[in-house]
Amino acid sequence: MTDPDDDTAPGPPADGDPREPLDVAGLQRRLAEFAAARNWQPYHTPKNLVAALSVEASELVEIFQWLTPEESARVMDDPGTAHRVTDEVADVLAYLLQLCEVLGIDPLAALAAKIDRNEHRFPR
């Protein structure tokens, strides 16, 4: 599994030369390659990925736990807190994309279909 606290993991190239275009499929491919290079695929079961997703979402909640609504609206104003929020959002998205990959779910199609259903459920 990915280590969300591993700050040694390589990031995007400093010279701005992108590895791949930023799209869902490309990110899923990078996540799969990262896991494969470390032989982590046996641990990336739906159950484990959902558990990891829940943990990461809880870490995101923890940042906001005792903030007032006003403080929560300004959370990105503090660079240290903004970095934590950004990292936790990335962790949540990483596990969600890995779960979708393992289960064969197209996350963008799933979201579009859900928005369609909600527009019918909650008309103007």
DSSP file (Angstrom, degrees, kcal/mol; ACC not computed):
  #  RESIDUE AA STRUCTURE BP1 BP2  ACC     N-H-->O    O-->H-N    N-H-->O    O-->H-N    TCO  KAPPA ALPHA  PHI   PSI    X-CA   Y-CA   Z-CA
    1    1 A M              0   0    0      0, 0.0     2,-0.1     0, 0.0    40,-0.0   0.000 360.0 360.0 360.0 156.6    0.0    0.0    0.0
    2    2 A T        -     0   0    0     89,-0.1     3,-0.1     1,-0.1    33,-0.0  -0.462 360.0-131.2 -72.9 145.9    1.1    3.5   -0.5
    3    3 A D    >   -     0   0    0      1,-0.1     3,-1.9    -2,-0.1     6,-0.1  -0.872  14.5-163.0 -98.5 107.2    2.7    5.3    2.5
    4    4 A P  T 3  S+     0   0    0      0, 0.0    -1,-0.1     0, 0.0    87,-0.1   0.721  89.0  52.6 -65.6 -19.9    0.9    8.6    2.8
    5    5 A D  T 3  S+     0   0    0     -3,-0.1     2,-1.3     1,-0.0     3,-0.0   0.365  77.5 113.7 -95.9   5.5    3.6   10.0    5.0
    6    6 A D    X   +     0   0    0     -3,-1.9     3,-1.0     1,-0.2    -3,-0.1  -0.639  36.3 174.5 -81.7  95.7    6.5    9.0    2.7
    7    7 A D  T 3  S+     0   0    0     -2,-1.3    -1,-0.2     1,-0.2    -2,-0.0   0.477  70.6  72.3 -79.9  -1.2    7.8   12.4    1.6
    8    8 A T  T 3   +     0   0    0      2,-0.1    -1,-0.2    -3,-0.0     3,-0.1   0.552  67.9 115.3 -89.3  -7.7   10.6   10.7   -0.2
    9    9 A A  S <  S-     0   0    0     -3,-1.0     2,-0.0    -6,-0.1     0, 0.0  -0.379  79.7-101.9 -62.1 137.2    8.3    9.5   -3.0
   10   10 A P        -     0   0    0      0, 0.0    -1,-0.1     0, 0.0    -2,-0.1  -0.336  40.2-162.4 -64.6 140.1    9.2   11.2   -6.3
   11   11 A G        -     0   0    0      1,-0.3     3,-0.1    -3,-0.1    -3,-0.0  -0.275  42.2 -48.8-103.4-166.5    7.0   14.0   -7.3
   12   12 A P  S    S-     0   0    0      0, 0.0    -1,-0.3     0, 0.0     5,-0.0  -0.328  76.7 -84.1 -64.5 150.9    6.6   15.6  -10.7
   13   13 A P    >   -     0   0    0      0, 0.0     3,-1.4     0, 0.0     6,-0.0  -0.281  32.4-133.9 -58.1 139.5    9.8   16.6  -12.4
   14   14 A A  T 3  S+     0   0    0      1,-0.3     0, 0.0     2,-0.1     0, 0.0   0.773 101.0  64.1 -67.3 -26.6   11.1   19.9  -11.3
   15   15 A D  T 3  S-     0   0    0      2,-0.1    -1,-0.3     1,-0.1     0, 0.0   0.428 114.0-112.2 -81.7   3.8   11.8   21.1  -14.9
   16   16 A G  S <  S+     0   0    0     -3,-1.4    -2,-0.1     1,-0.2    -1,-0.1   0.498  70.3 142.2  82.4   2.3    8.1   21.0  -15.7
   17   17 A D        -     0   0    0      1,-0.0    -1,-0.2     2,-0.0    -2,-0.1  -0.687  48.7-136.5 -78.3 105.3    8.5   18.0  -18.1
   18   18 A P        -     0   0    0      0, 0.0    -1,-0.0     0, 0.0     0, 0.0  -0.347  10.0-149.2 -69.1 142.2    5.3   16.0  -17.4
   19   19 A R  S    S-     0   0    0      1,-0.3    -2,-0.0    -2,-0.0     3,-0.0   0.914  82.3 -15.2 -70.0 -44.5    5.6   12.3  -17.1
   20   20 A E  S    S-     0   0    0     -3,-0.0    -1,-0.3     3,-0.0     2,-0.0  -0.963  87.1 -81.7-151.5 158.4    2.1   11.9  -18.5
   21   21 A P        -     0   0    0      0, 0.0     2,-1.3     0, 0.0     5,-0.1  -0.373  53.7-104.3 -61.0 148.0   -0.9   14.2  -19.1
   22   22 A L  S    S+     0   0    0      4,-0.1     2,-0.3     3,-0.1     3,-0.1  -0.653  71.5 127.8 -79.6  98.9   -2.9   14.7  -15.9
   23   23 A D  S  > S-     0   0    0     -2,-1.3     4,-2.5     1,-0.1     5,-0.2  -0.950  70.5-104.4-144.9 164.5   -5.9   12.5  -16.5
   24   24 A V  H  > S+     0   0    0     -2,-0.3     4,-2.7     1,-0.2     5,-0.2   0.920 118.6  48.2 -59.3 -47.4   -7.6    9.8  -14.5
   25   25 A A  H  > S+     0   0    0      1,-0.2     4,-2.3     2,-0.2    -1,-0.2   0.905 112.5  49.2 -62.4 -41.5   -6.4    6.9  -16.6
   26   26 A G  H  > S+     0   0    0      2,-0.2     4,-2.3     1,-0.2    -1,-0.2   0.903 112.4  47.4 -65.2 -40.9   -2.8    8.2  -16.5
   27   27 A L  H  X S+     0   0    0     -4,-2.5     4,-2.5     2,-0.2    -2,-0.2   0.900 111.4  51.0 -66.8 -40.1   -2.9    8.7  -12.7
   28   28 A Q  H  X S+     0   0    0     -4,-2.7     4,-2.5    -5,-0.2    -2,-0.2   0.904 109.9  50.9 -62.6 -39.7   -4.4    5.2  -12.3
   29   29 A R  H  X S+     0   0    0     -4,-2.3     4,-2.7    -5,-0.2    -2,-0.2   0.928 110.2  48.7 -62.9 -45.4   -1.6    3.8  -14.5
   30   30 A R  H  X S+     0   0    0     -4,-2.3     4,-2.5     1,-0.2    -2,-0.2   0.907 111.8  49.2 -61.7 -41.8    1.1    5.6  -12.4
   31   31 A L  H  X S+     0   0    0     -4,-2.5     4,-2.4     2,-0.2    -1,-0.2   0.913 112.2  48.4 -63.3 -42.2   -0.5    4.3   -9.2
   32   32 A A  H  X S+     0   0    0     -4,-2.5     4,-2.7     2,-0.2    -2,-0.2   0.903 112.5  48.3 -64.9 -41.5   -0.6    0.7  -10.6
   33   33 A E  H  X S+     0   0    0     -4,-2.7     4,-2.4     2,-0.2    -2,-0.2   0.900 110.4  51.9 -65.8 -40.1    3.0    0.9  -11.7
   34   34 A F  H  X S+     0   0    0     -4,-2.5     4,-0.6    -5,-0.2    -2,-0.2   0.933 114.1  43.1 -60.2 -47.1    4.1    2.3   -8.3
   35   35 A A  H ><>S+     0   0    0     -4,-2.4     5,-2.6     1,-0.2     3,-0.8   0.902 113.2  51.9 -67.0 -41.3    2.4   -0.6   -6.5
   36   36 A A  H ><5S+     0   0    0     -4,-2.7     3,-1.4     1,-0.2    -2,-0.2   0.888 103.5  57.6 -63.8 -39.1    3.6   -3.2   -9.0
   37   37 A A  H 3<5S+     0   0    0     -4,-2.4    -1,-0.2     1,-0.3    -2,-0.2   0.728 114.0  39.9 -64.3 -20.5    7.2   -2.0   -8.6
   38   38 A R  T <<5S-     0   0    0     -3,-0.8    -1,-0.3    -4,-0.6    -2,-0.2   0.287 111.8-118.3-109.7   6.9    6.9   -2.7   -4.9
   39   39 A N  T < 5S+     0   0    0     -3,-1.4    -3,-0.2    -4,-0.2    -2,-0.1   0.881  70.8 136.0  56.3  42.2    4.9   -6.0   -5.3
   40   40 A W    >>< +     0   0    0     -5,-2.6     3,-1.9     1,-0.2     4,-0.7   0.510  34.2  98.8 -94.7  -6.9    2.0   -4.4   -3.4
   41   41 A Q  G >4 S+     0   0    0     -6,-0.4     3,-1.3     1,-0.3    -1,-0.2   0.846  75.2  61.1 -54.4 -38.1   -0.8   -5.7   -5.7
   42   42 A P  G 34 S+     0   0    0      0, 0.0    -1,-0.3     0, 0.0     3,-0.1   0.796 107.0  47.3 -60.3 -23.2   -1.7   -8.7   -3.4
   43   43 A Y  G <4 S+     0   0    0     -3,-1.9     2,-1.5     1,-0.2    -2,-0.2   0.591  89.2  87.0 -90.9 -11.3   -2.6   -6.2   -0.7
   44   44 A H    <<  +     0   0    0     -3,-1.3    -1,-0.2    -4,-0.7    -3,-0.1  -0.360  57.8 146.1 -90.0  58.2   -4.6   -4.0   -3.0
   45   45 A T     >  -     0   0    0     -2,-1.5     4,-2.8    -3,-0.1     5,-0.3  -0.521  65.0-107.5 -83.6 158.4   -7.9   -5.9   -2.5
   46   46 A P  H  > S+     0   0    0      0, 0.0     4,-2.5     0, 0.0     5,-0.2   0.915 120.7  52.2 -53.0 -43.3  -11.2   -4.0   -2.5
   47   47 A K  H  > S+     0   0    0      1,-0.2     4,-2.1     2,-0.2     5,-0.2   0.936 112.7  43.3 -59.6 -48.5  -11.5   -4.5    1.3
   48   48 A N  H  > S+     0   0    0      1,-0.2     4,-2.6     2,-0.2    -1,-0.2   0.886 114.0  50.5 -67.2 -38.7   -8.0   -3.1    2.0
   49   49 A L  H  X S+     0   0    0     -4,-2.8     4,-2.4     2,-0.2    -1,-0.2   0.892 110.6  49.0 -67.7 -38.9   -8.4   -0.2   -0.4
   50   50 A V  H  X S+     0   0    0     -4,-2.5     4,-2.3    -5,-0.3    -2,-0.2   0.909 112.1  49.4 -65.9 -40.8  -11.7    0.8    1.2
   51   51 A A  H  X S+     0   0    0     -4,-2.1     4,-2.2    -5,-0.2    -2,-0.2   0.934 112.7  46.8 -62.6 -45.2  -10.2    0.6    4.6
   52   52 A A  H  X S+     0   0    0     -4,-2.6     4,-2.5     1,-0.2    -2,-0.2   0.892 110.7  53.1 -63.9 -39.5   -7.2    2.7    3.6
   53   53 A L  H  X S+     0   0    0     -4,-2.4     4,-2.5     1,-0.2    -1,-0.2   0.911 109.0  49.6 -60.5 -43.5   -9.6    5.2    1.9
   54   54 A S  H  X S+     0   0    0     -4,-2.3     4,-2.2     2,-0.2    -2,-0.2   0.905 110.4  50.0 -63.2 -42.7  -11.6    5.5    5.1
   55   55 A V  H  X S+     0   0    0     -4,-2.2     4,-1.9     2,-0.2    -2,-0.2   0.931 112.5  46.6 -62.0 -46.2   -8.4    6.1    7.2
   56   56 A E  H  X S+     0   0    0     -4,-2.5     4,-1.7     2,-0.2    -2,-0.2   0.893 111.0  51.5 -66.3 -39.2   -7.2    8.8    4.8
   57   57 A A  H  X S+     0   0    0     -4,-2.5     4,-2.3     1,-0.2    -1,-0.2   0.894 109.3  51.9 -62.5 -38.4  -10.6   10.5    4.8
   58   58 A S  H  X S+     0   0    0     -4,-2.2     4,-2.3     1,-0.2    -2,-0.2   0.863 105.7  54.1 -66.0 -35.5  -10.5   10.4    8.6
   59   59 A E  H  X S+     0   0    0     -4,-1.9     4,-1.0     2,-0.2    -1,-0.2   0.855 109.0  49.3 -66.3 -33.8   -7.1   12.1    8.5
   60   60 A L  H >X S+     0   0    0     -4,-1.7     4,-0.9     2,-0.2     3,-0.5   0.917 110.3  50.2 -68.1 -44.0   -8.6   14.8    6.3
   61   61 A V  H >X S+     0   0    0     -4,-2.3     4,-1.2     1,-0.2     3,-0.8   0.890 102.3  62.8 -59.4 -39.9  -11.5   15.2    8.8
   62   62 A E  H 3< S+     0   0    0     -4,-2.3     4,-0.4     1,-0.3     3,-0.3   0.844  96.6  57.5 -57.5 -35.6   -9.1   15.5   11.7
   63   63 A I  H << S+     0   0    0     -4,-1.0    -1,-0.3    -3,-0.5     3,-0.2   0.872 116.9  33.9 -62.1 -36.6   -7.6   18.7   10.2
   64   64 A F  H X< S+     0   0    0     -4,-0.9     3,-1.7    -3,-0.8    -1,-0.2   0.507  88.6 109.3 -94.6  -7.5  -11.0   20.3   10.3
   65   65 A Q  T 3< S+     0   0    0     -4,-1.2    -1,-0.1    -3,-0.3    -2,-0.1   0.796  89.7  21.2 -47.2 -50.9  -12.4   18.6   13.4
   66   66 A W  T 3  S+     0   0    0     -4,-0.4    -1,-0.3    -3,-0.2     2,-0.2   0.235  95.6 116.9-108.6  14.5  -12.4   21.5   15.9
   67   67 A L    <   -     0   0    0     -3,-1.7    -3,-0.0     1,-0.1    -4,-0.0  -0.533  64.6-121.4 -80.8 147.6  -12.4   24.5   13.5
   68   68 A T     >  -     0   0    0     -2,-0.2     4,-2.7     1,-0.1     5,-0.2  -0.382  34.8-102.3 -73.0 164.8  -15.3   26.9   13.3
   69   69 A P  H  > S+     0   0    0      0, 0.0     4,-1.6     0, 0.0     5,-0.1   0.902 125.7  50.3 -55.8 -39.4  -17.0   27.2   10.0
   70   70 A E  H  > S+     0   0    0      2,-0.2     4,-0.8     1,-0.2     5,-0.1   0.919 110.6  47.7 -66.0 -43.6  -15.1   30.5    9.4
   71   71 A E  H >4 S+     0   0    0      1,-0.2     3,-0.8     2,-0.2    -1,-0.2   0.893 109.4  54.0 -64.0 -39.1  -11.8   28.9   10.3
   72   72 A S  H >< S+     0   0    0     -4,-2.7     3,-1.1     1,-0.3    -1,-0.2   0.849 103.5  56.2 -65.4 -32.1  -12.5   26.0    8.0
   73   73 A A  H 3< S+     0   0    0     -4,-1.6    -1,-0.3     1,-0.2     3,-0.2   0.733 112.2  43.2 -69.9 -21.5  -13.2   28.4    5.1
   74   74 A R  T X< S+     0   0    0     -4,-0.8     3,-2.2    -3,-0.8     4,-0.5   0.199  77.5 115.0-106.2  14.6   -9.7   29.9    5.6
   75   75 A V  G X  S+     0   0    0     -3,-1.1     3,-0.7     1,-0.3    -1,-0.2   0.788  73.3  55.9 -59.7 -29.7   -7.8   26.6    6.1
   76   76 A M  G 3  S+     0   0    0     -3,-0.2    -1,-0.3     1,-0.2     6,-0.1   0.517  88.6  78.7 -82.3  -3.4   -5.8   27.0    2.9
   77   77 A D  G <  S+     0   0    0     -3,-2.2    -1,-0.2     1,-0.1    -2,-0.2   0.793  82.2  70.0 -73.3 -28.3   -4.5   30.4    4.1
   78   78 A D  S <> S-     0   0    0     -3,-0.7     4,-3.2    -4,-0.5     5,-0.2  -0.821  77.9-147.5 -92.4 119.1   -1.9   28.8    6.4
   79   79 A P  H  > S+     0   0    0      0, 0.0     4,-2.1     0, 0.0     5,-0.1   0.860  95.8  50.0 -57.2 -38.8    0.8   27.2    4.2
   80   80 A G  H  > S+     0   0    0      2,-0.2     4,-1.8     1,-0.2     5,-0.1   0.929 115.9  41.0 -66.5 -44.5    1.4   24.3    6.7
   81   81 A T  H  > S+     0   0    0      2,-0.2     4,-2.9     1,-0.2     5,-0.2   0.894 112.4  55.5 -69.6 -39.7   -2.2   23.4    7.0
   82   82 A A  H  X S+     0   0    0     -4,-3.2     4,-2.7     1,-0.2    -2,-0.2   0.901 107.0  50.9 -59.2 -40.6   -2.7   23.9    3.3
   83   83 A H  H  X S+     0   0    0     -4,-2.1     4,-2.5    -5,-0.2    -1,-0.2   0.917 111.0  48.2 -62.9 -43.9    0.1   21.4    2.7
   84   84 A R  H  X S+     0   0    0     -4,-1.8     4,-2.4     2,-0.2    -2,-0.2   0.930 113.0  47.5 -62.4 -45.8   -1.6   18.9    5.1
   85   85 A V  H  X S+     0   0    0     -4,-2.9     4,-2.6     1,-0.2     5,-0.2   0.936 112.6  49.3 -61.3 -46.8   -5.0   19.3    3.5
   86   86 A T  H  X S+     0   0    0     -4,-2.7     4,-2.2    -5,-0.2    -1,-0.2   0.912 111.6  49.1 -60.3 -44.0   -3.5   18.9    0.0
   87   87 A D  H  X S+     0   0    0     -4,-2.5     4,-2.3     2,-0.2    -1,-0.2   0.912 112.3  47.5 -62.7 -42.8   -1.6   15.8    1.0
   88   88 A E  H  X S+     0   0    0     -4,-2.4     4,-2.6     2,-0.2    -2,-0.2   0.889 110.3  51.9 -69.0 -37.6   -4.7   14.2    2.5
   89   89 A V  H  X S+     0   0    0     -4,-2.6     4,-2.6     2,-0.2    -1,-0.2   0.922 110.6  49.7 -60.6 -42.6   -6.9   15.0   -0.5
   90   90 A A  H  X S+     0   0    0     -4,-2.2     4,-2.7    -5,-0.2    -2,-0.2   0.906 110.5  49.7 -62.4 -41.8   -4.2   13.4   -2.7
   91   91 A D  H  X S+     0   0    0     -4,-2.3     4,-2.3     2,-0.2     5,-0.2   0.925 111.6  48.1 -63.6 -44.3   -4.2   10.3   -0.4
   92   92 A V  H  X S+     0   0    0     -4,-2.6     4,-2.3     1,-0.2    -2,-0.2   0.938 114.5  46.1 -60.7 -47.0   -8.0   10.0   -0.5
   93   93 A L  H  X S+     0   0    0     -4,-2.6     4,-2.9     2,-0.2     5,-0.2   0.893 110.0  54.5 -64.6 -39.4   -8.0   10.4   -4.3
   94   94 A A  H  X S+     0   0    0     -4,-2.7     4,-2.2     1,-0.2    -1,-0.2   0.942 111.9  42.7 -60.8 -48.0   -5.2    7.9   -4.7
   95   95 A Y  H  X S+     0   0    0     -4,-2.3     4,-2.4     2,-0.2    -1,-0.2   0.879 113.9  52.0 -68.1 -35.8   -7.0    5.2   -2.8
   96   96 A L  H  X S+     0   0    0     -4,-2.3     4,-2.5    -5,-0.2    -2,-0.2   0.926 111.1  47.2 -65.0 -43.6  -10.3    5.9   -4.5
   97   97 A L  H  X S+     0   0    0     -4,-2.9     4,-2.2     2,-0.2    -2,-0.2   0.886 112.2  50.1 -65.0 -37.9   -8.7    5.7   -8.0
   98   98 A Q  H  X S+     0   0    0     -4,-2.2     4,-2.4    -5,-0.2    -1,-0.2   0.904 110.3  50.3 -66.2 -40.1   -7.0    2.4   -7.0
   99   99 A L  H  X S+     0   0    0     -4,-2.4     4,-2.3     1,-0.2    -2,-0.2   0.929 110.4  49.4 -61.9 -45.4  -10.3    1.0   -5.8
  100  100 A C  H  X>S+     0   0    0     -4,-2.5     5,-2.5     1,-0.2     4,-1.1   0.899 110.6  51.0 -60.5 -40.7  -12.0    2.0   -9.0
  101  101 A E  H  <5S+     0   0    0     -4,-2.2     3,-0.5     1,-0.2    -2,-0.2   0.935 111.6  46.6 -61.8 -47.1   -9.2    0.4  -11.0
  102  102 A V  H  <5S+     0   0    0     -4,-2.4    -1,-0.2     1,-0.2    -2,-0.2   0.861 118.7  41.1 -65.1 -36.6   -9.5   -2.9   -9.0
  103  103 A L  H  <5S-     0   0    0     -4,-2.3    -1,-0.2    -5,-0.2    -2,-0.2   0.514 110.4-117.7 -91.8  -5.0  -13.3   -3.0   -9.3
  104  104 A G  T  <5 +     0   0    0     -4,-1.1     2,-0.5    -3,-0.5    -3,-0.2   0.842  60.9 150.5  73.6  32.8  -13.5   -1.8  -13.0
  105  105 A I      < -     0   0    0     -5,-2.5    -1,-0.3    -6,-0.2    -2,-0.1  -0.848  45.4-140.9-100.0 131.6  -15.4    1.4  -12.2
  106  106 A D     >  -     0   0    0     -2,-0.5     4,-2.6     1,-0.2     5,-0.2  -0.830  16.3-159.3 -86.0 107.8  -14.9    4.4  -14.4
  107  107 A P  H  > S+     0   0    0      0, 0.0     4,-2.2     0, 0.0    -1,-0.2   0.852  87.3  49.2 -64.0 -34.7  -15.0    7.1  -11.7
  108  108 A L  H  > S+     0   0    0      2,-0.2     4,-2.5     1,-0.2     5,-0.2   0.909 113.4  46.2 -70.4 -40.6  -15.9    9.9  -14.1
  109  109 A A  H  > S+     0   0    0      2,-0.2     4,-2.5     1,-0.2     5,-0.2   0.896 112.2  52.0 -66.2 -39.6  -18.7    8.0  -15.7
  110  110 A A  H  X S+     0   0    0     -4,-2.6     4,-2.0     2,-0.2    -2,-0.2   0.913 111.9  45.9 -62.8 -42.6  -19.9    7.0  -12.2
  111  111 A L  H  X S+     0   0    0     -4,-2.2     4,-2.6     2,-0.2    -2,-0.2   0.919 111.8  50.8 -67.2 -43.7  -19.9   10.6  -11.1
  112  112 A A  H  X S+     0   0    0     -4,-2.5     4,-2.3     1,-0.2    -2,-0.2   0.915 111.7  48.2 -59.8 -42.9  -21.7   11.8  -14.2
  113  113 A A  H  X S+     0   0    0     -4,-2.5     4,-2.4     2,-0.2    -1,-0.2   0.883 111.1  50.8 -65.3 -38.2  -24.4    9.1  -13.8
  114  114 A K  H  X S+     0   0    0     -4,-2.0     4,-2.5     2,-0.2    -2,-0.2   0.902 109.4  49.9 -67.5 -40.9  -24.8   10.1  -10.1
  115  115 A I  H  X S+     0   0    0     -4,-2.6     4,-2.4     2,-0.2    -2,-0.2   0.920 110.1  51.9 -61.7 -43.2  -25.2   13.8  -11.0
  116  116 A D  H  X S+     0   0    0     -4,-2.3     4,-1.5     1,-0.2    -2,-0.2   0.935 110.9  47.1 -57.5 -47.5  -27.8   12.8  -13.6
  117  117 A R  H  X S+     0   0    0     -4,-2.4     4,-2.4     1,-0.2    -1,-0.2   0.904 112.2  50.1 -62.2 -41.1  -29.7   10.8  -11.0
  118  118 A N  H  X S+     0   0    0     -4,-2.5     4,-2.7     1,-0.2    -1,-0.2   0.860 105.4  56.4 -67.4 -34.6  -29.5   13.6   -8.5
  119  119 A E  H  < S+     0   0    0     -4,-2.4    -1,-0.2     1,-0.2    -2,-0.2   0.856 112.1  43.3 -64.4 -32.8  -30.8   16.2  -11.0
  120  120 A H  H  < S+     0   0    0     -4,-1.5    -2,-0.2    -5,-0.2    -1,-0.2   0.865 116.0  47.5 -77.8 -37.1  -33.9   14.0  -11.5
  121  121 A R  H  < S+     0   0    0     -4,-2.4    -2,-0.2     1,-0.3    -3,-0.2   0.852 122.5  33.9 -70.3 -34.8  -34.3   13.4   -7.8
  122  122 A F  S  < S-     0   0    0     -4,-2.7    -1,-0.3    -5,-0.2    -2,-0.1  -0.634  80.5-177.9-125.2  71.1  -33.9   17.0   -6.8
  123  123 A P              0   0    0      0, 0.0    -3,-0.1     0, 0.0    -4,-0.0  -0.206 360.0 360.0 -67.1 162.9  -35.4   19.2   -9.6
  124  124 A R              0   0    0     -5,-0.1    -5,-0.0     0, 0.0    -2,-0.0   0.493 360.0 360.0 -66.6 360.0  -35.2   23.0   -9.4
